[in-house]
């Protein structure tokens, strides 16, 4: 049919030739449009998380968490945007509330049963359990006292300090430690300075940053002892956000399998680990009865072991 129309138009006026050219061009464009597949635009996944700039110690932690989230999400191959939420240091017990209010959709928290009930944990310890290796802030005048501590029973005779809603608090209480609590880290430094407590246990990866704070200028890190109990800091999402939890779990398993998680861990925390000299300390092991049954203690590769220093 198009052939007959074309011949008829060509036999007539020049305007017919122009019309025919335009017609063929339109047909070519339509044919090309039908052959070209439609490109679907994918909206990037936005991951927001608490990023604390107001405190240098918590900012170091935030930097590590941001790098870890990037590594996890890169491994999934999906487009994403990391959106740090500028947050103040607040009691960890408020995190679930803030998440439900939409302040962020991922948070890293030291675990306990209540948090695992209120939020959805990704049960891979992001610090490889290093938060359960506790070094002690003490007063300079008491350095010799702690050098003489040779047993866990002796240490329990001294007064420890902890945050009132920290997961470490029931762990120490259940093991028979004498304990005084306060609302935040800085007030516990002051309690130690004022002799209301005798020592303040801190995570082996964070205590070295805290040593440089003005609030700890009169305090020292004991060089002889360490407490150790199994515990974990997990990434959490909102209870109903199962799709995001699954995505993070799959990405995390990928970076564990290819070794990039451990490389990231050592690049950020290796210096603190070696500085702690954990293999040269007297280590007092205590249990953590508050761990849930789902804690992956059987996966040895997920946890830091002092043998790695040898």
C-alpha positions as CSV (number, residue, x, y, z in Angstrom):
1,X,0.0,0.0,0.0
2,X,2.8,2.5,1.0
3,X,4.4,1.6,-2.4
4,X,1.3,2.6,-4.4
5,X,0.9,5.8,-2.4
6,X,4.5,6.6,-2.9
7,X,4.4,6.1,-6.7
8,X,1.2,8.2,-6.9
9,X,2.7,11.1,-5.0
10,X,6.0,11.0,-6.9
11,X,4.2,11.2,-10.2
12,X,2.4,14.4,-9.1
13,X,3.6,17.8,-7.8
14,X,6.9,18.4,-5.9
15,X,4.8,19.0,-2.8
16,X,3.9,15.3,-3.0
17,X,7.6,14.4,-2.8
18,X,8.0,16.6,0.3
19,X,5.0,14.9,1.9
20,X,6.4,11.5,1.2
21,X,9.7,12.3,2.8
22,X,8.1,13.6,5.9
23,X,5.9,10.5,6.1
24,X,8.9,8.1,5.8
25,X,10.7,10.1,8.5
26,X,7.8,9.8,10.9
27,X,7.5,6.1,10.2
28,X,11.2,5.6,10.9
29,X,11.0,7.5,14.2
30,X,8.0,5.4,15.3
31,X,9.8,2.2,14.4
32,X,12.9,3.2,16.3
33,X,10.8,4.2,19.4
34,X,9.1,0.8,19.4
35,X,12.4,-1.0,19.1
36,X,14.2,1.0,21.9
37,X,13.6,-0.5,25.3
38,X,12.2,1.9,28.0
39,X,14.9,2.8,30.6
40,X,13.4,2.6,34.1
41,X,14.6,5.1,36.6
42,X,15.5,3.5,39.9
43,X,15.1,5.8,43.0
44,X,18.2,5.4,45.2
45,X,17.7,3.9,48.6
46,X,18.3,6.6,51.3
47,X,20.0,5.4,54.5
48,X,20.0,7.9,57.3
49,X,21.8,7.2,60.6
50,X,22.9,9.2,63.7
51,X,26.1,11.1,63.1
52,X,27.3,12.9,66.2
53,X,29.6,15.9,65.6
54,X,29.4,17.5,69.0
55,X,31.7,14.9,70.7
56,X,35.1,13.9,69.2
57,X,34.8,10.3,70.5
58,X,31.3,9.7,69.2
59,X,32.3,11.4,65.9
60,X,35.1,8.8,65.5
61,X,32.5,6.1,66.0
62,X,30.2,7.8,63.5
63,X,32.9,7.9,60.9
64,X,33.5,4.1,61.2
65,X,29.8,3.4,61.0
66,X,29.4,5.5,57.9
67,X,32.3,3.7,56.2
68,X,30.8,0.3,57.2
69,X,27.4,1.2,55.8
70,X,29.0,2.3,52.6
71,X,30.9,-0.9,52.3
72,X,27.8,-3.0,53.0
73,X,25.6,-1.1,50.5
74,X,28.3,-1.0,47.8
75,X,28.4,-4.8,47.9
76,X,24.6,-5.0,47.2
77,X,24.9,-3.2,43.8
78,X,21.8,-1.1,44.4
79,X,21.9,2.7,44.1
80,X,21.9,4.4,47.5
81,X,22.4,7.7,49.3
82,X,24.0,7.9,52.7
83,X,22.4,10.7,54.7
84,X,24.0,11.3,58.1
85,X,21.5,12.7,60.6
86,X,23.1,15.3,62.8
87,X,22.2,14.1,66.3
88,X,23.1,15.1,69.8
89,X,24.4,12.6,72.3
90,X,21.3,11.2,74.0
91,X,20.5,8.2,76.2
92,X,20.5,5.1,74.0
93,X,17.1,4.2,75.3
94,X,15.6,7.1,73.2
95,X,17.0,5.7,70.0
96,X,14.0,3.5,69.2
97,X,11.7,6.4,69.8
98,X,13.7,8.7,67.4
99,X,13.8,5.9,64.8
100,X,10.0,5.6,64.9
101,X,9.7,9.4,64.6
102,X,11.7,9.2,61.3
103,X,15.0,10.9,62.5
104,X,16.9,8.0,60.9
105,X,16.3,4.5,59.6
106,X,19.5,2.7,60.8
107,X,21.3,3.0,64.1
108,X,24.3,1.2,65.8
109,X,23.6,0.2,69.4
110,X,25.2,-1.9,72.1
111,X,22.6,-4.7,72.3
112,X,20.3,-5.9,75.0
113,X,17.0,-7.9,75.0
114,X,14.8,-4.8,75.2
115,X,16.5,-3.2,72.2
116,X,16.1,-6.5,70.2
117,X,12.5,-6.5,71.1
118,X,11.8,-2.9,70.2
119,X,13.8,-2.8,67.0
120,X,15.1,-5.2,64.3
121,X,18.8,-6.1,64.9
122,X,21.2,-7.2,62.2
123,X,23.0,-9.7,64.4
124,X,26.6,-9.2,63.3
125,X,28.8,-7.4,65.8
126,X,30.1,-4.4,64.0
127,X,33.0,-4.0,66.5
128,X,33.6,-7.8,66.6
129,X,32.7,-7.8,70.3
130,X,35.5,-5.4,71.2
131,X,33.1,-3.4,73.3
132,X,33.1,-6.3,75.8
133,X,36.9,-5.9,76.3
134,X,36.9,-3.2,79.0
135,X,39.9,-1.2,80.1
136,X,39.8,0.9,83.3
137,X,40.1,4.6,83.8
138,X,41.5,5.1,87.3
139,X,42.9,8.0,89.3
140,X,46.7,8.7,89.0
141,X,47.0,8.2,92.8
142,X,45.5,4.7,92.6
143,X,47.8,3.2,89.9
144,X,49.7,1.1,92.4
145,X,46.5,-0.1,94.0
146,X,45.3,-1.6,90.6
147,X,48.8,-3.0,89.9
148,X,48.2,-5.1,93.1
149,X,44.8,-6.5,92.0
150,X,45.4,-10.2,91.3
151,X,41.9,-11.6,91.3
152,X,38.4,-10.8,90.2
153,X,37.3,-10.9,93.8
154,X,39.7,-8.1,94.7
155,X,38.4,-6.0,91.8
156,X,34.9,-6.5,93.0
157,X,35.7,-4.9,96.3
158,X,36.2,-1.6,94.5
159,X,33.4,0.7,93.3
160,X,32.8,0.8,89.5
161,X,30.9,3.4,87.6
162,X,28.5,3.0,84.6
163,X,25.7,4.7,82.8
164,X,22.3,4.0,84.3
165,X,20.8,2.7,81.1
166,X,23.9,1.1,79.5
167,X,23.7,-2.6,78.7
168,X,27.0,-3.1,80.6
169,X,25.3,-2.1,83.9
170,X,23.3,-5.3,84.5
171,X,26.2,-7.4,83.3
172,X,28.4,-6.0,86.0
173,X,25.7,-6.1,88.6
174,X,24.9,-9.7,87.9
175,X,28.5,-10.6,88.4
176,X,28.6,-9.0,91.8
177,X,30.3,-5.7,91.2
178,X,29.7,-2.7,93.4
179,X,28.3,-0.1,91.1
180,X,27.3,3.5,91.0
181,X,25.5,4.9,87.9
182,X,25.1,8.3,86.3
183,X,23.4,9.8,83.3
184,X,26.4,10.1,80.9
185,X,30.1,9.5,80.3
186,X,31.3,12.9,81.4
187,X,29.6,12.8,84.8
188,X,31.3,9.5,85.4
189,X,34.7,11.0,84.8
190,X,33.8,13.6,87.5
191,X,32.6,10.9,89.9
192,X,35.9,9.1,89.5
193,X,37.8,12.4,90.1
194,X,35.7,13.1,93.2
195,X,36.4,9.5,94.5
196,X,32.7,8.5,94.4
197,X,33.8,5.5,92.2
198,X,37.2,3.8,92.0
199,X,37.3,2.9,88.3
200,X,35.4,3.4,85.1
201,X,35.5,0.6,82.6
202,X,35.5,1.6,78.9
203,X,35.6,-0.2,75.6
204,X,39.1,-1.1,74.3
205,X,38.4,0.7,71.0
206,X,37.1,4.0,72.6
207,X,39.2,4.6,75.7
208,X,42.2,5.8,73.8
209,X,40.1,8.6,72.2
210,X,38.7,9.5,75.6
211,X,42.2,9.7,77.1
212,X,42.8,12.9,75.0
213,X,39.7,14.7,76.3
214,X,40.0,17.6,78.7
215,X,37.5,15.9,81.1
216,X,40.0,13.0,81.6
217,X,43.1,15.1,82.2
218,X,43.6,13.9,85.8
219,X,42.8,10.3,85.0
220,X,44.9,7.5,83.6
221,X,44.3,4.1,81.9
222,X,45.3,1.2,84.1
223,X,48.0,-0.9,82.2
224,X,47.5,-4.2,83.9
225,X,43.9,-5.4,83.9
226,X,41.0,-5.9,81.5
227,X,37.5,-7.1,81.9
228,X,36.0,-9.2,79.2
229,X,32.4,-10.4,78.6
230,X,30.6,-11.4,75.4
231,X,28.5,-8.5,74.0
232,X,27.8,-6.9,70.7
233,X,27.0,-3.6,69.0
234,X,24.6,-4.3,66.1
235,X,23.0,-2.2,63.4
236,X,19.3,-1.8,64.0
237,X,16.4,-0.8,61.9
238,X,12.7,-0.2,62.7
239,X,10.9,-3.4,63.7
240,X,8.7,-3.4,60.6
241,X,11.5,-2.6,58.1
242,X,12.2,-6.2,57.2
243,X,13.2,-5.5,53.6
244,X,16.0,-3.1,54.8
245,X,17.1,-5.6,57.4
246,X,17.4,-8.3,54.8
247,X,19.3,-6.1,52.5
248,X,21.8,-5.1,55.2
249,X,22.3,-8.7,56.3
250,X,23.0,-9.9,52.7
251,X,25.5,-7.1,52.1
252,X,27.2,-7.7,55.5
253,X,27.6,-11.4,54.7
254,X,29.2,-10.5,51.4
255,X,31.8,-8.3,52.9
256,X,32.6,-10.9,55.6
257,X,33.1,-13.6,53.0
258,X,35.4,-11.5,50.8
259,X,37.5,-10.2,53.8
260,X,36.7,-6.5,53.2
261,X,34.9,-6.2,56.6
262,X,37.9,-7.4,58.5
263,X,40.2,-5.1,56.5
264,X,37.9,-2.1,57.3
265,X,37.7,-3.1,61.0
266,X,41.5,-3.3,61.3
267,X,42.1,0.0,59.4
268,X,39.9,1.9,61.8
269,X,40.4,-0.1,65.1
270,X,43.7,-1.9,64.7
271,X,45.8,0.9,66.3
272,X,43.6,0.9,69.4
273,X,43.7,-2.9,69.7
274,X,47.5,-3.1,69.5
275,X,47.8,-0.1,71.9
276,X,45.7,-1.9,74.5
277,X,48.2,-4.8,74.6
278,X,45.4,-7.2,75.6
279,X,47.7,-10.2,75.3
280,X,49.9,-8.7,78.1
281,X,47.1,-8.0,80.6
282,X,45.4,-10.0,83.3
283,X,42.0,-10.6,81.9
284,X,39.0,-11.2,84.1
285,X,36.2,-13.1,82.3
286,X,32.6,-12.6,83.4
287,X,29.4,-13.9,81.8
288,X,26.7,-11.9,80.1
289,X,23.3,-13.5,81.1
290,X,21.4,-10.9,79.2
291,X,22.5,-12.0,75.7
292,X,19.6,-13.4,73.7
293,X,19.6,-17.0,72.3
294,X,20.0,-15.6,68.7
295,X,23.5,-14.0,69.5
296,X,25.9,-15.7,67.0
297,X,28.5,-16.7,69.5
298,X,29.2,-19.9,67.6
299,X,30.5,-18.0,64.6
300,X,34.0,-17.5,65.9
301,X,35.1,-15.4,62.9
302,X,32.7,-12.6,63.9
303,X,34.4,-12.0,67.2
304,X,37.8,-10.6,68.1
305,X,40.1,-13.0,69.9
306,X,43.3,-12.1,71.7
307,X,45.1,-14.8,69.8
308,X,44.9,-12.6,66.7
309,X,47.6,-10.5,68.3
310,X,50.1,-13.3,68.3
